Amino acid sequence: MQSATRLQLVDGSTAVLRSPVMHRLMAMVERVAHHQAAVLIVGETGVGKELVARAIHEQSPRNGKAFVDVNCAALPEHLVESELFGFEKGAFSGADTTKPGLFEMADGGTIFLDEIGELDIKVQAKLLRVLDGTPYYRLGGSRKVAVNVRVIAATNRNLEQDSTAGKFREDLYHRLTQFQLHVPPLRERSEDIEALAEYFLRTHCPGARFTPDALDALRQYGWPGNVRELKNVIFKTTVNAKAGKAEFQASDLPAAICGTSEVGANKPIAGNLDDMERQMIFRALEENGGSQSKAAQQLGISTRTLRRKLQKYRATSGEVESNCRLGKFSTQ
């Protein structure tokens, strides 16, 4: 078996790679890094798209400049444009001072637009002009601002389908996909499951190890939440363990991982990708007393994204409505 490779990034995060597919991806990252073109990173939630974006920046000629990461879905809809492009004093109620936007903060460096598929169409038009090197106005401004920024974007949505459906600008989609990198889900790179699990375990319990049956259980699980879910599972496992524990068996893992229970929240998540995502969302809501904000935090997504997915489920079944009537879900 190929040994695990660690890529240490300046911000302190570590990429642990063992699978051939991830080694090929990082080799592509190294090549892409030396170009100035925009990059679109696609993949499911929790696979490590931000880590790939940081690796591109750190291996690029811009590595001495700023890396500004933006979660587009987390920005309040009425503030997206002012946050990205800045505003002048007096542009709106509460604008007591002039504020540079995130693009200005990234001047000379890289801006990472995560969940770019959540951007409003009007903001997409302005972003397209900036990508083409056109100076822009701050909100309420009369002087154009010119920036030199490399744009890296990421999404877990199918932007090609969204552009065909009119939900995402087609010209922006093609502008962003000068380079497109796909980060595969964890279930498709089982070699990385073991390497990552061992790395996370050593982080919390130096010198500890997993038994073969525990590693087998980790490899067999579907990991709908990908690396983020694996990290949380290992953390919970070590927190629940006795102090000084040096060996972790399958029975030490959550029941959902080792498949020892089929009841309630411990039932293993199964089915196709959409089914697994749905089950994971409703499980997170149940575990957090129906709180959407806490469930979104646990899942590693924005509250807005969670609400959008719940709206989709509402359109296809009465599950959401029945739970809301019972008072199970809240927006807090």
SESE-204036 format. One record per residue (C-alpha): residue number from 1; residue in one letter; x negated, y, z. Coordinates in pm, whole numbers, plus 32768, in hexadecimal, padded with zeros to 4 digits. Layout:
% residues N
+-----+---------+------+------+------+
| num | residuo |   xx |   yy |   zz |
+-----+---------+------+------+------+
| NUM |       A |    X |    Y |    Z |
...
+-----+---------+------+------+------+
***
This chain:
% residues 332
+-----+---------+------+------+------+
| num | residuo |   xx |   yy |   zz |
+-----+---------+------+------+------+
|   1 |       M | 8000 | 8000 | 8000 |
|   2 |       Q | 7F83 | 815B | 7FA8 |
|   3 |       S | 7F19 | 8226 | 80D6 |
|   4 |       A | 7FDE | 835B | 8133 |
|   5 |       T | 7F5E | 84AE | 80C2 |
|   6 |       R | 7F94 | 85E3 | 8195 |
|   7 |       L | 7FAC | 873D | 80FE |
|   8 |       Q | 7F86 | 8846 | 820B |
|   9 |       L | 8024 | 8994 | 81B2 |
|  10 |       V | 7FC4 | 8AE6 | 823C |
|  11 |       D | 8111 | 8B12 | 82F3 |
|  12 |       G | 80C6 | 89D7 | 83BD |
|  13 |       S | 81B0 | 88EA | 8304 |
|  14 |       T | 8127 | 879D | 828E |
|  15 |       A | 8181 | 86D3 | 815B |
|  16 |       V | 8153 | 855D | 818F |
|  17 |       L | 8144 | 849D | 8047 |
|  18 |       R | 8118 | 832C | 8001 |
|  19 |       S | 81FE | 82DA | 7EDD |
|  20 |       P | 817A | 82ED | 7D77 |
|  21 |       V | 829F | 83CA | 7D10 |
|  22 |       M | 8245 | 84D3 | 7E13 |
|  23 |       H | 80D5 | 84C8 | 7DB6 |
|  24 |       R | 813D | 8507 | 7C4D |
|  25 |       L | 821B | 8625 | 7CBC |
|  26 |       M | 8103 | 86CC | 7D81 |
|  27 |       A | 8018 | 86A3 | 7C58 |
|  28 |       M | 811D | 875F | 7B8A |
|  29 |       V | 8132 | 8866 | 7C9D |
|  30 |       E | 7FBC | 88A3 | 7C7D |
|  31 |       R | 7FDD | 88D9 | 7B05 |
|  32 |       V | 8112 | 89B6 | 7B1E |
|  33 |       A | 8075 | 8A89 | 7C30 |
|  34 |       H | 7F79 | 8B27 | 7B41 |
|  35 |       H | 8087 | 8BAE | 7A5A |
|  36 |       Q | 8159 | 8CE3 | 7A9D |
|  37 |       A | 82A2 | 8C5B | 7A16 |
|  38 |       A | 83D9 | 8C2F | 7AED |
|  39 |       V | 8414 | 8AD8 | 7B88 |
|  40 |       L | 855A | 8A2D | 7BE1 |
|  41 |       I | 853F | 8919 | 7CE6 |
|  42 |       V | 8669 | 882D | 7CEF |
|  43 |       G | 86C3 | 871C | 7DE4 |
|  44 |       E | 87AF | 86BB | 7EFA |
|  45 |       T | 87C5 | 8772 | 8044 |
|  46 |       G | 86A5 | 871E | 812C |
|  47 |       V | 85B0 | 868B | 802D |
|  48 |       G | 84A8 | 8799 | 8063 |
|  49 |       K | 84E1 | 8896 | 7F4B |
|  50 |       E | 845A | 89B7 | 801E |
|  51 |       L | 831E | 88F2 | 8068 |
|  52 |       V | 82E8 | 88C2 | 7EF1 |
|  53 |       A | 831E | 8A36 | 7EB9 |
|  54 |       R | 821D | 8A8F | 7FC3 |
|  55 |       A | 8126 | 899B | 7F29 |
|  56 |       I | 814F | 8A47 | 7DD6 |
|  57 |       H | 810D | 8B9A | 7E73 |
|  58 |       E | 7FE0 | 8B28 | 7F3B |
|  59 |       Q | 7F3B | 8A89 | 7E0C |
|  60 |       S | 7F7E | 8BB8 | 7D31 |
|  61 |       P | 7EAD | 8CF4 | 7CFC |
|  62 |       R | 7FB1 | 8DA7 | 7DD2 |
|  63 |       N | 7F5E | 8CE2 | 7F0C |
|  64 |       G | 7ECA | 8E10 | 7FBC |
|  65 |       K | 800E | 8ED1 | 7F97 |
|  66 |       A | 8164 | 8EAE | 8039 |
|  67 |       F | 8245 | 8D80 | 8020 |
|  68 |       V | 83A7 | 8DF6 | 8065 |
|  69 |       D | 84AB | 8CE6 | 8091 |
|  70 |       V | 861C | 8D3A | 806F |
|  71 |       N | 8745 | 8C58 | 80B5 |
|  72 |       C | 883E | 8CEC | 7FBE |
|  73 |       A | 8962 | 8C34 | 805B |
|  74 |       A | 8916 | 8CC7 | 81B2 |
|  75 |       L | 8924 | 8E30 | 813A |
|  76 |       P | 8A77 | 8ED8 | 817B |
|  77 |       E | 8B21 | 8F07 | 802B |
|  78 |       H | 8B45 | 9081 | 8052 |
|  79 |       L | 89D4 | 90A8 | 80AA |
|  80 |       V | 892D | 8FC6 | 7FA6 |
|  81 |       E | 88D4 | 90DB | 7EB0 |
|  82 |       S | 8856 | 91CC | 7FBB |
|  83 |       E | 8787 | 90BD | 8063 |
|  84 |       L | 86E2 | 904C | 7F1E |
|  85 |       F | 86B1 | 919D | 7E7A |
|  86 |       G | 86BC | 9293 | 7F9B |
|  87 |       F | 8786 | 93CF | 7FD4 |
|  88 |       E | 8758 | 9542 | 7FFA |
|  89 |       K | 87BA | 960E | 812A |
|  90 |       G | 892A | 9663 | 8114 |
|  91 |       A | 8978 | 9558 | 8010 |
|  92 |       F | 8A92 | 94D5 | 80EC |
|  93 |       S | 8B19 | 94F9 | 8249 |
|  94 |       G | 8A08 | 9497 | 833E |
|  95 |       A | 88E7 | 94CE | 8249 |
|  96 |       D | 8830 | 95C0 | 832E |
|  97 |       T | 86DB | 9585 | 8292 |
|  98 |       T | 864B | 9510 | 8148 |
|  99 |       K | 8602 | 939B | 814C |
| 100 |       P | 8528 | 92E4 | 804C |
| 101 |       G | 85BD | 91A1 | 7FCE |
| 102 |       L | 852D | 9045 | 7FE4 |
| 103 |       F | 84A7 | 905D | 7E81 |
| 104 |       E | 83D5 | 918A | 7EE7 |
| 105 |       M | 835A | 90CD | 8018 |
| 106 |       A | 82E5 | 8FB7 | 7F2D |
| 107 |       D | 8234 | 90A4 | 7E3A |
| 108 |       G | 80F8 | 8FFE | 7DBC |
| 109 |       G | 8161 | 8EB2 | 7E51 |
| 110 |       T | 827E | 8DB9 | 7E3A |
| 111 |       I | 83ED | 8DC5 | 7E94 |
| 112 |       F | 849F | 8C7B | 7ED3 |
| 113 |       L | 8615 | 8C87 | 7E95 |
| 114 |       D | 86A7 | 8B54 | 7F3C |
| 115 |       E | 880D | 8AEB | 7EE9 |
| 116 |       I | 8809 | 8BD9 | 7DC0 |
| 117 |       G | 894B | 8B40 | 7D3E |
| 118 |       E | 8A05 | 8BFC | 7E51 |
| 119 |       L | 89AE | 8D55 | 7DC3 |
| 120 |       D | 8ACA | 8E2D | 7D44 |
| 121 |       I | 8ADD | 8E55 | 7BC9 |
| 122 |       K | 8AA0 | 8FCE | 7BE2 |
| 123 |       V | 8962 | 8F9B | 7CAB |
| 124 |       Q | 88F5 | 8E91 | 7BB2 |
| 125 |       A | 88FE | 8F9B | 7A9D |
| 126 |       K | 8816 | 9081 | 7B60 |
| 127 |       L | 8731 | 8F5F | 7BB7 |
| 128 |       L | 8713 | 8F06 | 7A47 |
| 129 |       R | 8699 | 9066 | 79F7 |
| 130 |       V | 8598 | 9056 | 7B0D |
| 131 |       L | 851C | 8F06 | 7A8B |
| 132 |       D | 84EB | 8FAA | 7938 |
| 133 |       G | 8410 | 90B3 | 79DC |
| 134 |       T | 850F | 91CC | 79C8 |
| 135 |       P | 84F8 | 92D1 | 7AE0 |
| 136 |       Y | 8635 | 92ED | 7BB0 |
| 137 |       Y | 86E5 | 93E1 | 7C95 |
| 138 |       R | 870E | 93B0 | 7E08 |
| 139 |       L | 8879 | 93C2 | 7E70 |
| 140 |       G | 88D4 | 9533 | 7E68 |
| 141 |       G | 8782 | 958F | 7DD7 |
| 142 |       S | 8721 | 9673 | 7CB8 |
| 143 |       R | 85B7 | 9600 | 7C8E |
| 144 |       K | 8563 | 94B5 | 7BED |
| 145 |       V | 848F | 93B6 | 7CA5 |
| 146 |       A | 839B | 92D4 | 7BED |
| 147 |       V | 8318 | 9196 | 7C8F |
| 148 |       N | 822B | 9080 | 7C2B |
| 149 |       V | 82C3 | 8F4A | 7CC4 |
| 150 |       R | 82C4 | 8DDC | 7C6A |
| 151 |       V | 841B | 8D40 | 7C9B |
| 152 |       I | 8446 | 8BDC | 7D16 |
| 153 |       A | 85AF | 8B6D | 7D41 |
| 154 |       A | 864B | 8A32 | 7DCF |
| 155 |       T | 87A1 | 8992 | 7DCC |
| 156 |       N | 8855 | 8851 | 7E22 |
| 157 |       R | 8960 | 88A2 | 7D20 |
| 158 |       N | 896B | 884C | 7BAE |
| 159 |       L | 8933 | 89A8 | 7B1E |
| 160 |       E | 894F | 892B | 79BA |
| 161 |       Q | 8AB4 | 88B9 | 7A00 |
| 162 |       D | 8AF9 | 89F8 | 7AC3 |
| 163 |       S | 8A83 | 8ACD | 799F |
| 164 |       T | 8B63 | 8A0B | 78AE |
| 165 |       A | 8C87 | 8A43 | 799C |
| 166 |       G | 8C3C | 8BB6 | 79B5 |
| 167 |       K | 8BD4 | 8BA4 | 7B23 |
| 168 |       F | 8A66 | 8BF9 | 7ADC |
| 169 |       R | 89D4 | 8CD4 | 79CB |
| 170 |       E | 8952 | 8BFC | 78B0 |
| 171 |       D | 8841 | 8CF5 | 7854 |
| 172 |       L | 87C5 | 8CFC | 79BC |
| 173 |       Y | 87C8 | 8B80 | 79CA |
| 174 |       H | 86EA | 8B6A | 7895 |
| 175 |       R | 8608 | 8C7F | 791C |
| 176 |       L | 85D7 | 8BC4 | 7A64 |
| 177 |       T | 858D | 8A75 | 79C1 |
| 178 |       Q | 8449 | 8AD6 | 7916 |
| 179 |       F | 83C9 | 89CD | 7A05 |
| 180 |       Q | 84B7 | 88DF | 7AB5 |
| 181 |       L | 8445 | 87F3 | 7BC8 |
| 182 |       H | 851F | 86E0 | 7C58 |
| 183 |       V | 84E2 | 866F | 7DBD |
| 184 |       P | 856E | 850B | 7DD8 |
| 185 |       P | 8645 | 84A6 | 7F01 |
| 186 |       L | 859E | 83E7 | 8019 |
| 187 |       R | 865E | 82A6 | 7FCE |
| 188 |       E | 85AC | 8295 | 7E7C |
| 189 |       R | 844F | 82A5 | 7F17 |
| 190 |       S | 844D | 81A5 | 802B |
| 191 |       E | 82D3 | 81BB | 8053 |
| 192 |       D | 82FE | 831C | 80D6 |
| 193 |       I | 8403 | 82B1 | 81D7 |
| 194 |       E | 8302 | 81E6 | 8298 |
| 195 |       A | 81EF | 82EB | 8270 |
| 196 |       L | 82CE | 840A | 82E2 |
| 197 |       A | 8366 | 8345 | 8402 |
| 198 |       E | 820E | 82EB | 8485 |
| 199 |       Y | 819A | 8454 | 8462 |
| 200 |       F | 82C9 | 84DD | 851D |
| 201 |       L | 82A2 | 83D1 | 862A |
| 202 |       R | 8134 | 842A | 8665 |
| 203 |       T | 8194 | 8599 | 8679 |
| 204 |       H | 8277 | 8555 | 87A4 |
| 205 |       C | 81CF | 841D | 8835 |
| 206 |       P | 805C | 840F | 87E0 |
| 207 |       G | 7FE2 | 82A9 | 87CF |
| 208 |       A | 813F | 8212 | 87B3 |
| 209 |       R | 81A6 | 812F | 8695 |
| 210 |       F | 82D6 | 808D | 85F5 |
| 211 |       T | 8304 | 7F15 | 85F2 |
| 212 |       P | 833C | 7E6B | 849E |
| 213 |       D | 84B2 | 7E46 | 84E1 |
| 214 |       A | 84D1 | 7FBB | 852B |
| 215 |       L | 841B | 8017 | 83EA |
| 216 |       D | 84F9 | 7F28 | 8328 |
| 217 |       A | 8631 | 7FCB | 83BA |
| 218 |       L | 85AF | 8124 | 835C |
| 219 |       R | 8566 | 80B1 | 81F8 |
| 220 |       Q | 86BE | 8011 | 81CF |
| 221 |       Y | 8783 | 8144 | 823C |
| 222 |       G | 880A | 8229 | 8128 |
| 223 |       W | 8794 | 8378 | 81BC |
| 224 |       P | 88A0 | 845B | 8127 |
| 225 |       G | 87FE | 857B | 81E7 |
| 226 |       N | 86A7 | 851F | 815C |
| 227 |       V | 8567 | 8592 | 820C |
| 228 |       R | 861F | 8684 | 82EF |
| 229 |       E | 86FD | 856B | 836F |
| 230 |       L | 85D3 | 8481 | 83A0 |
| 231 |       K | 851B | 858B | 8467 |
| 232 |       N | 864A | 85C0 | 8549 |
| 233 |       V | 867B | 8448 | 857B |
| 234 |       I | 8512 | 8416 | 85E9 |
| 235 |       F | 852A | 8541 | 86D1 |
| 236 |       K | 8669 | 84BC | 8773 |
| 237 |       T | 85D0 | 8360 | 8790 |
| 238 |       T | 849E | 83E2 | 8849 |
| 239 |       V | 856A | 84C7 | 892B |
| 240 |       N | 8646 | 83A2 | 8998 |
| 241 |       A | 851B | 82BF | 89D7 |
| 242 |       K | 8476 | 8282 | 8B26 |
| 243 |       A | 8342 | 8350 | 8B6F |
| 244 |       G | 8204 | 82AA | 8AF2 |
| 245 |       K | 82B6 | 81BC | 8A05 |
| 246 |       A | 81B6 | 813C | 890C |
| 247 |       E | 8285 | 805A | 882B |
| 248 |       F | 83D5 | 80A1 | 8789 |
| 249 |       Q | 84B5 | 7F86 | 8710 |
| 250 |       A | 85E7 | 7F8F | 8630 |
| 251 |       S | 86C2 | 7F88 | 8768 |
| 252 |       D | 8628 | 80D4 | 87D5 |
| 253 |       L | 86AD | 817F | 869C |
| 254 |       P | 880B | 8219 | 8687 |
| 255 |       A | 8918 | 8117 | 8642 |
| 256 |       A | 8965 | 81B6 | 84F2 |
| 257 |       I | 8802 | 8168 | 8481 |
| 258 |       C | 87DF | 8001 | 84F9 |
| 259 |       G | 894C | 7FAD | 84AA |
| 260 |       T | 89A3 | 7F21 | 8600 |
| 261 |       S | 8AF3 | 7FCF | 8617 |
| 262 |       E | 8C12 | 7FFF | 8527 |
| 263 |       V | 8CE6 | 80DA | 8609 |
| 264 |       G | 8D26 | 8252 | 85FD |
| 265 |       A | 8BFC | 8338 | 85D9 |
| 266 |       N | 8B0A | 8214 | 85E0 |
| 267 |       K | 8B8F | 8179 | 84A2 |
| 268 |       P | 8A78 | 8170 | 839C |
| 269 |       I | 8AAB | 825E | 827B |
| 270 |       A | 8AE0 | 81A3 | 8135 |
| 271 |       G | 8B69 | 81C9 | 7FD5 |
| 272 |       N | 8B04 | 82A2 | 7EB0 |
| 273 |       L | 8A55 | 83F1 | 7EE2 |
| 274 |       D | 8B97 | 84BC | 7EF3 |
| 275 |       D | 8C2D | 83CB | 7FF0 |
| 276 |       M | 8AF2 | 83D0 | 80C6 |
| 277 |       E | 8AEA | 854C | 80C3 |
| 278 |       R | 8C58 | 855C | 8125 |
| 279 |       Q | 8C2C | 8462 | 8240 |
| 280 |       M | 8AF8 | 8516 | 82C0 |
| 281 |       I | 8BAF | 8665 | 82C6 |
| 282 |       F | 8CDD | 85DD | 8384 |
| 283 |       R | 8BF9 | 8523 | 8474 |
| 284 |       A | 8B37 | 8663 | 84BC |
| 285 |       L | 8C7E | 871B | 84FC |
| 286 |       E | 8CF1 | 860B | 85EA |
| 287 |       E | 8BA1 | 860B | 86A1 |
| 288 |       N | 8BB2 | 8785 | 86CB |
| 289 |       G | 8D16 | 8797 | 8747 |
| 290 |       G | 8D96 | 8819 | 85FB |
| 291 |       S | 8CB1 | 8949 | 85F8 |
| 292 |       Q | 8C5B | 899A | 848E |
| 293 |       S | 8B33 | 8A77 | 84EA |
| 294 |       K | 8A94 | 896B | 85C6 |
| 295 |       A | 8ADB | 8858 | 84C8 |
| 296 |       A | 8A3D | 8929 | 83B3 |
| 297 |       Q | 8909 | 8962 | 848A |
| 298 |       Q | 88EC | 87EC | 84CF |
| 299 |       L | 890E | 879D | 835C |
| 300 |       G | 8813 | 88A8 | 82F8 |
| 301 |       I | 8906 | 8966 | 821A |
| 302 |       S | 89AB | 8ABB | 8233 |
| 303 |       T | 8B03 | 8AE3 | 82CA |
| 304 |       R | 8B78 | 8B6F | 817C |
| 305 |       T | 8B05 | 8A32 | 80C8 |
| 306 |       L | 8BB6 | 8959 | 81CA |
| 307 |       R | 8CF8 | 8A1D | 81A1 |
| 308 |       R | 8CE2 | 8A01 | 8026 |
| 309 |       K | 8CC1 | 8887 | 8042 |
| 310 |       L | 8DE7 | 8874 | 8134 |
| 311 |       Q | 8EB7 | 893D | 803D |
| 312 |       K | 8E5E | 883D | 7F32 |
| 313 |       Y | 8ECD | 8722 | 8015 |
| 314 |       R | 900E | 87E1 | 8061 |
| 315 |       A | 905D | 87E1 | 7EEF |
| 316 |       T | 903B | 8667 | 7ED7 |
| 317 |       S | 90D7 | 85EB | 801B |
| 318 |       G | 9192 | 864B | 8152 |
| 319 |       E | 9073 | 85E8 | 8235 |
| 320 |       V | 8FFD | 8749 | 8279 |
| 321 |       E | 915D | 87D2 | 82B1 |
| 322 |       S | 91BB | 86BF | 83A4 |
| 323 |       N | 907F | 86F4 | 846E |
| 324 |       C | 90B2 | 886D | 8471 |
| 325 |       R | 9218 | 8845 | 84EE |
| 326 |       L | 9191 | 876D | 8607 |
| 327 |       G | 909D | 8882 | 8660 |
| 328 |       K | 8F6B | 87B0 | 8615 |
| 329 |       F | 8EB6 | 88A9 | 8536 |
| 330 |       S | 8E5E | 8A0D | 8590 |
| 331 |       T | 8D93 | 8B1C | 84E5 |
| 332 |       Q | 8CC4 | 8B62 | 861B |
+-----+---------+------+------+------+
***
